[in-house]
């Protein structure tokens, strides 16, 4: 849960401590500093700032969430459990800016990734159905709604599905 600047600060501090531990010949602490530096670099690529962006998104701090997601240079390096939320939050932010093509692309990528809860996956398919409803691509809307019905959904999502089904022309 660190930004890139915080990670850089931790690495610089750890490098200073690493130099001191080598000078003091405390090799156990040297190994610990090497592990800390390695983990910090690994977490930069595999964890990113997705968790911070998720918290900002939940607090409706959308500009902060956008900035934190923009901090991730290559989302392909993220773990699957992070990449799914990266794509979901990116899609939601694009949807908010009425950038439907980009939002659809992010939601489609997220739909292929694993989620812990089936309701999260259902919410992605509902968003995809909504986007295609706005584009008047009714065949894709029906396909996404069928996928939602295969999953366990909450009553709130079921109501949204019913509303979307009512908007599809017969």
Secondary structure, DSSP 4 states (H G I P E B T S, - for coil): ---HHHHHHHHHHHHHHHHHHHHTT-HHHHHHHHHHHHHHHHHHHHTTTHHHHHHHHHTT-HHHHHHHHHT-S-GGGS-HHHHHHHHHHHHHHHHHTT-HHHHHHHHHHHHTS--SSHHHHHHHHHHHHHHHHHTT-HHHHHHHHHHHHHS---HHHHHHHHHHHHHS--
